[in-house]
Amino acid sequence: MVLLDRSTLMVVFAAITLTMLVLFYFDTYRTSRASFAGWWCVAVGSFFFGAVLYILGEVAVVPWAPSVGNGVMVLGSGCVWAGARSLAGRRVRRGLLALPAGAAVVAAFAARSWGDAGIGSIVLLAFMGSAISLASAELWRERGRSWHLVRSLAVATAVCGVYYLSRMAGLAVLGPDDPLFQLLFGTGITLLMAMILLVVVSSSITALNNTRRTEDLQELASRDTLTGLLNRGEFMRRAQQRLRANLDAGICSAVVMADLDRFKAINDRFGHDAGDRVIRAFSDACRTTIRTADLVGRYGGEEFAMLLTGVDADEGVRIADRINAALAEHSSLPYGIPAPTASFGVVDTQMTNVGLQRLIREADSALYEAKAAGRNRAMVGGAEKFLT
């Protein structure tokens, strides 16, 4: 069996980290600019420069290089924790990463001046093991819909964190030259653990990044570009599902159709840009009025559709009035445009269990009644219409 010396192993490790850094940066980070991917780039880059500093210390005999390398490796481990925390949507205080890295450098220089480099290694392993273990804890805390993508990452960081802490304990108790320590925690095994962590983290983050990009594209395709509300197709799809679930659960729902009053006159007099701003103002009024559990979409042009859960027609009228009040108070419209208003048609499922298309037709009919009655009001579709 051919055993590679420590310097050769470090060269191999440096080559692998550099290759992984280049691939990950161009394939993943540059296409997404996600913060967790950025943290992982910094982590892999730190591991690469740490390996280079170790090589300089052993091959080129640069006395300060290994001590600085300890700090860089601790910084890389801290970035693994920062990436996991960012992935979970939690805030990262960058200043916290510099403290353990600086402490590792100081400890390494002090240990060398005392003639006992092992103390510096113990401090290094303590910081690295703690940071990677904390990264695993951050991932285990966040068991959301992407858990299947980060599960292997959580396991890998947990194993590596425990291994580095165990290596620290072994170094303190057994010493670096003990045969058992070399068997369990030799340089080859330690670098192998680091390489496994690199591969697992990179593949997991790449898969997660691709999944989130796909979800972002799907979300973008389901939204109206002007207002950010659901487009007609997505509203109909989600409203069909929601209405069916509400009917099965015996929950009343209200369907509301809305249309901006005298919108063509606004376009003709003030221009299409002003018309677009009125449409956006109405969508903002909807967002500030209805609940997040309700659905609202741009049905076409200046017409909008809503599905309100747990609401009857009378409450639907009150919600429509609140939307008109919020629209009248909107402050972002150009000077000179009269306060826009909207007319609404409202029906509910209290007296019937007909489908969404029928409800929309009846709400639309009530909307035209509101227009004929003078606009800027909400009208309720009559229950008797469902029985004819």
C-alpha positions in Angstrom: 0.0 0.0 0.0 1.3 3.4 -0.9 0.8 6.0 1.8 0.7 9.7 0.8 2.4 12.2 3.0 0.7 15.1 4.5 2.0 17.6 1.9 0.7 15.5 -1.0 -2.7 15.2 0.7 -2.9 18.9 1.2 -2.0 19.5 -2.5 -4.8 17.1 -3.5 -7.2 18.8 -1.1 -6.3 22.3 -2.5 -6.8 21.1 -6.1 -10.3 19.6 -5.2 -11.4 22.7 -3.4 -10.3 25.0 -6.2 -12.0 22.9 -8.8 -15.2 22.8 -6.7 -15.1 26.6 -6.1 -14.8 27.4 -9.8 -17.6 24.9 -10.8 -19.9 26.0 -8.0 -19.4 29.7 -8.7 -20.1 29.6 -12.4 -22.8 26.8 -12.3 -24.7 27.9 -9.2 -23.9 31.2 -7.5 -23.5 33.4 -10.6 -26.9 32.3 -11.9 -28.8 32.9 -8.7 -26.8 35.3 -6.5 -28.5 33.6 -3.5 -27.0 34.5 -0.2 -26.5 30.9 1.0 -24.7 30.1 -2.2 -22.5 33.1 -1.7 -21.6 32.0 1.8 -20.7 28.6 0.5 -18.4 30.1 -2.2 -16.6 32.0 0.6 -16.4 28.8 2.6 -14.9 26.7 -0.2 -12.5 29.6 -1.1 -11.4 29.8 2.6 -10.7 26.0 2.6 -8.6 26.4 -0.5 -6.5 29.3 0.8 -6.1 27.5 4.1 -4.7 24.4 2.3 -2.4 26.7 0.3 -1.1 28.3 3.5 -0.5 24.8 5.1 1.4 23.8 2.0 3.6 26.9 2.2 4.3 26.2 5.8 5.5 22.6 5.1 7.0 22.9 1.6 8.3 26.5 1.5 8.9 26.7 5.2 7.0 29.9 5.7 6.8 30.0 9.5 3.7 32.2 9.8 1.6 30.5 7.1 0.2 27.5 9.2 -1.0 29.9 11.9 -2.8 32.1 9.5 -4.1 29.0 7.7 -5.8 28.0 11.0 -7.7 31.3 11.0 -8.7 30.9 7.4 -10.0 27.4 8.0 -12.0 28.6 11.0 -13.4 31.4 8.8 -14.4 28.8 6.2 -16.2 26.7 8.8 -18.0 29.8 10.1 -19.2 30.5 6.5 -20.7 27.0 6.4 -22.7 28.0 9.5 -23.6 31.4 8.0 -24.8 29.7 4.8 -27.0 27.3 6.8 -28.4 30.2 8.8 -29.0 32.2 5.6 -30.7 29.2 4.0 -33.1 29.1 6.9 -33.9 32.8 6.4 -32.1 34.0 9.6 -29.9 37.0 10.0 -26.1 36.6 9.9 -23.8 39.0 11.8 -20.6 39.0 9.8 -18.6 40.4 12.7 -19.1 37.1 14.6 -17.2 35.2 11.9 -14.0 37.3 12.4 -13.8 36.7 16.2 -13.1 32.9 16.2 -10.9 33.2 13.1 -8.7 35.8 14.8 -8.7 33.8 18.0 -7.5 30.7 16.1 -4.6 32.7 14.6 -3.6 34.2 18.0 -3.8 30.8 19.6 -1.6 29.2 16.9 1.1 31.9 17.1 1.1 31.6 20.9 1.3 27.8 20.8 4.3 28.0 18.4 6.1 30.5 20.6 5.5 28.1 23.6 6.9 25.2 21.5 3.6 23.3 21.7 1.8 23.5 18.3 -0.8 21.0 19.5 -2.6 23.6 21.5 -3.2 25.6 18.3 -4.6 22.5 16.6 -6.9 21.9 19.6 -8.3 25.4 19.3 -8.6 25.1 15.5 -10.6 21.8 15.8 -12.8 23.2 18.6 -13.8 26.2 16.5 -14.3 24.2 13.3 -16.3 21.4 15.0 -18.5 23.9 16.8 -19.2 26.0 13.7 -20.1 23.0 11.5 -22.2 21.5 14.3 -24.1 24.8 14.6 -24.6 24.7 10.8 -26.2 21.2 11.2 -28.4 22.5 14.1 -29.6 25.4 11.9 -30.6 22.9 9.2 -32.4 20.5 11.6 -34.4 23.4 13.0 -35.8 24.2 9.6 -37.8 21.3 8.3 -39.8 23.1 5.6 -40.8 22.0 2.1 -37.2 21.8 1.0 -36.2 19.4 3.8 -35.7 16.5 1.4 -33.0 18.6 -0.4 -31.0 19.6 2.7 -31.5 16.4 4.7 -28.2 15.0 3.4 -26.5 18.3 4.1 -27.8 18.3 7.7 -26.5 14.8 8.2 -23.1 15.5 6.6 -22.5 18.6 8.7 -23.6 16.7 11.9 -21.1 13.9 11.2 -18.3 16.2 10.3 -19.0 18.4 13.3 -18.9 15.4 15.7 -15.8 14.1 13.9 -13.8 17.4 14.4 -14.8 17.7 18.0 -13.9 14.0 18.6 -10.5 14.7 16.9 -10.0 17.6 19.2 -10.7 15.4 22.2 -8.4 12.6 20.9 -5.6 15.1 20.3 -5.9 16.5 23.8 -6.1 13.0 25.5 -4.0 10.8 23.3 -1.6 13.2 21.5 -0.8 13.4 17.8 1.7 10.4 17.8 -0.5 7.9 19.5 -1.3 4.9 17.1 -5.0 5.0 18.0 -5.2 8.7 17.2 -3.5 8.1 13.9 -5.9 5.3 13.1 -9.0 7.2 13.9 -8.0 10.8 13.2 -5.0 10.7 10.9 -4.5 13.4 8.2 -5.8 11.2 5.5 -9.1 10.5 7.3 -9.5 14.1 8.3 -9.1 15.4 4.8 -11.5 12.6 3.5 -14.1 13.9 5.9 -13.6 17.4 4.6 -13.9 16.3 1.0 -17.1 14.5 1.8 -18.5 17.6 3.4 -17.5 19.7 0.3 -19.2 17.3 -2.1 -22.4 16.9 -0.1 -22.8 20.5 0.6 -22.1 21.6 -3.0 -24.5 19.0 -4.5 -27.2 19.8 -1.9 -27.0 23.6 -2.4 -27.0 23.2 -6.2 -30.1 21.0 -6.1 -31.8 23.4 -3.7 -30.9 26.4 -5.8 -32.2 24.7 -9.0 -35.5 23.9 -7.2 -35.9 27.4 -6.0 -35.2 28.9 -9.4 -37.8 26.6 -10.9 -40.3 27.7 -8.2 -39.5 31.3 -8.9 -40.1 30.8 -12.6 -43.4 29.1 -11.9 -44.5 31.9 -9.6 -43.5 34.4 -12.2 -45.6 32.6 -14.8 -48.6 32.7 -12.5 -48.5 36.4 -11.9 -49.8 39.4 -13.8 -46.8 41.5 -14.8 -48.4 44.8 -14.2 -50.0 44.3 -10.8 -48.3 41.2 -9.3 -51.7 39.7 -8.7 -52.6 36.2 -9.9 -53.2 36.1 -13.6 -56.5 34.8 -14.9 -55.4 31.2 -15.5 -53.8 30.8 -12.1 -56.7 32.5 -10.3 -59.1 30.0 -11.9 -56.9 27.0 -11.0 -56.4 28.0 -7.4 -60.0 29.2 -6.9 -61.4 25.9 -8.2 -59.3 24.0 -5.6 -60.1 26.4 -2.8 -63.9 26.5 -3.6 -64.1 22.7 -3.7 -62.3 22.4 -0.4 -64.6 25.0 1.2 -67.7 23.3 -0.1 -66.5 19.9 1.2 -65.8 21.5 4.6 -69.1 23.3 4.7 -67.4 26.8 4.7 -69.2 29.6 2.9 -67.3 31.5 0.2 -67.9 34.7 -1.7 -67.0 35.4 -5.3 -66.5 39.1 -6.1 -66.1 40.6 -9.6 -64.7 44.1 -9.7 -64.4 46.6 -12.6 -62.8 50.1 -12.5 -65.3 52.8 -13.3 -64.8 55.0 -16.4 -61.4 53.5 -17.0 -61.5 54.2 -20.8 -62.0 57.9 -20.1 -58.9 57.9 -17.9 -56.9 56.2 -20.6 -58.1 58.6 -23.3 -57.6 61.8 -21.3 -54.5 61.0 -19.3 -52.8 58.3 -21.3 -52.1 54.6 -20.8 -49.4 55.2 -18.2 -51.9 56.8 -16.0 -54.3 54.0 -16.6 -51.6 51.5 -15.6 -51.1 53.4 -12.4 -54.8 53.3 -11.6 -54.8 49.5 -12.1 -51.8 49.2 -9.8 -53.5 51.4 -7.3 -56.5 49.1 -7.3 -54.3 46.0 -6.8 -52.6 47.7 -3.9 -56.0 48.5 -2.4 -56.9 44.9 -2.7 -53.7 43.7 -1.0 -54.2 46.1 2.0 -57.8 45.1 2.5 -58.3 41.4 1.9 -56.7 38.6 4.0 -53.7 36.7 2.8 -55.8 33.5 2.8 -58.1 35.0 0.1 -57.5 35.0 -3.6 -57.5 37.9 -5.9 -56.5 38.0 -9.6 -56.5 40.3 -12.6 -59.3 38.8 -14.7 -58.6 40.9 -17.8 -58.0 44.5 -18.6 -59.5 46.6 -15.7 -61.6 43.7 -14.3 -60.6 41.7 -11.2 -61.9 38.5 -9.5 -61.8 37.5 -5.8 -62.6 34.4 -3.8 -63.1 35.2 -0.1 -63.2 32.2 2.3 -65.6 32.2 5.3 -67.4 35.2 4.0 -71.0 35.7 2.9 -72.3 38.2 0.4 -73.0 40.9 3.0 -69.5 40.8 4.3 -68.3 40.7 0.7 -70.0 44.0 0.1 -68.4 45.5 3.2 -65.0 44.3 1.9 -65.7 45.9 -1.5 -66.5 49.2 0.2 -63.2 49.1 2.1 -61.4 48.5 -1.1 -63.0 51.5 -2.7 -62.1 53.6 0.4 -58.5 52.4 0.2 -58.4 53.2 -3.5 -59.7 56.7 -2.9 -56.9 57.4 -0.4 -54.2 56.1 -2.7 -51.5 58.8 -3.0 -49.3 57.6 -5.9 -51.6 58.7 -8.7 -50.6 61.6 -11.0 -51.9 65.1 -10.2 -55.2 65.9 -11.9 -56.6 62.4 -12.1 -59.9 62.2 -10.2 -60.0 59.6 -7.4 -60.8 56.3 -9.2 -63.6 54.1 -8.1 -64.7 50.5 -8.8 -68.0 48.7 -9.1 -68.5 45.2 -7.6 -70.7 42.2 -8.0 -70.9 39.8 -5.1 -72.4 36.3 -4.7 -71.8 33.6 -2.1 -72.3 29.9 -1.8 -74.6 30.0 1.2 -77.7 29.1 -0.9 -76.1 26.9 -3.5 -73.1 24.7 -4.4 -72.8 25.5 -8.0 -69.3 25.7 -9.7 -66.9 28.5 -9.9 -67.8 29.4 -13.5 -71.5 29.9 -12.6 -70.6 31.9 -9.6 -68.4 34.2 -11.7 -71.2 34.7 -14.2 -73.7 35.6 -11.5 -71.2 38.0 -9.8 -70.5 39.5 -13.2 -74.2 40.1 -13.8 -74.4 41.8 -10.4 -71.4 43.9 -11.4 -73.3 45.2 -14.4 -76.3 46.0 -12.1 -73.9 48.1 -10.0 -72.7 49.9 -13.1 -76.3 50.6 -14.1 -77.2 51.9 -10.6 -74.6 54.6 -10.8 -71.2 52.9 -10.3 -68.9 53.1 -7.2 -70.9 50.5 -5.3 -71.3 46.7 -4.7 -74.4 44.7 -5.7 -75.3 41.2 -4.4 -76.4 38.6 -6.9 -79.9 37.3 -6.1 -80.2 33.8 -4.7 -83.3 33.2 -6.8 -81.1 33.3 -9.9 -79.5 30.1 -9.0 -82.8 28.3 -8.8 -84.0 29.3 -12.3 
